[in-house]
């Protein structure tokens, strides 16, 4: 595959990933309207995100298993079409059928699972290992940009048309276009191509894959750290706009939902981009001196975000400017680990097991992370809320959101602990990959029998 084709493929994968996250967070940008339309309380609207993430994480291992064995290109096309149709159909569900809306959001999760588990492994096969960090950094710019666009588009379209459902009709046609772009413009590389491995049929079982993965300690502890980040980011992404609306109500200076969603979207977008740039930059810099810098960068970034988030929650009702500034800093710090975590997985896991490893990381990080956190935060807020409190919506949600920095402390420590194993796991992966390539060369040489050595009398 030519270099130009490789770069074109990454650009297309980036665009699709952007739409992926844009689609997810459009709902959060119009959450208050959805609650009013379907008559949902906080815990129920939190379950709306949980339904999406639950199906996403359940089907991720399935697509990861398939992605290590079958055409990754066709699996992605299937997923994109599914999530686009489900999102579009969700915009027509009447107020009398909230259950159907939940089901369609779950179908969106299935579609997105097929893409997120596979796209990073294609990038790994397109480029040499020393280029992975830069390419993954570009690919994961889509997380903050797409998330920010989700808030912005959701708020802006709802405000312009006066109907929140119109916000769900933006991404589906773009998704269908992207499916055609994958078919015509993205070439699928062989697994392990960038590391000199000629793709062969994979015969290992799920049991053997699991036994291998649990021996890679940096993968296990890196996944734990990333799960804690997903818990906090999922809760804050889902509830921060609503929390800020209540904060403005406390100050007797109410703002429209659309305005708050727009501001939060811009902050999430810019802060996320800066975070990814900072993370990739530090990763490239420290790799010149040592091989254990990546988990250190992740751990320091997460722990540094803890006091920032605590202060932002505590001061939201006193100064909106301070809240927005602190949230911006917090998002920037938490975003430093997005591409680094993916990079670590690629260089500690052998090529033929990367899609499955990626899918299990998605399963774990979402099951205990952003699949559960919106519901847990909403449930705590509903349980402590009292009609005897003035501005009880604000205080109950603030109380519940204080759980997120506590989870981040554990996540930061998990990343730091990962640094103890990252060097040895990376070296083990390199040795195993080289052995795979060497074995394939030997097998090819054995098959290449010279014609003069054949016994013609036996009909060979």
Secondary structure by P-SEA (a helix, b strand, c coil): ccaaaaaaaaaaaaaaaaaaaaaaaccccaaaaaaaaacccaaaaaaaaaaaaaaaaaaaaaaaaaaacccaaaaaaaaaaaaaaaaaaaaacccccaaaaaaaaaaaaaaaaaccccaaaaaaaaccccaaaaaaaaaaccaaaaaaaaaaaaaaaaaacccccccccccaaaaaaaaaaaaccccccccccccccccccccccaaaaaaaaaaaaaaaaaaaaaaaaaaaaaaaaacaaaaaaaaaaaacccccaaaaaaaaaaaaaaaaaaaaaaaaaaaaaaccccccaaaaaaaaaaaaaaaaaaaaaaaccccaaaaaaaaaaaaaaaaccaaaaaaaaaaacccccaaaaaaaaaaaaaacccccaaaaaaaaaaaaccccccaaaaaaaaaaaaaaaaaaaaaaaaaaaacccaaaaaaaaaaaaaaaaaaaaaaaaaaccccccccccccc
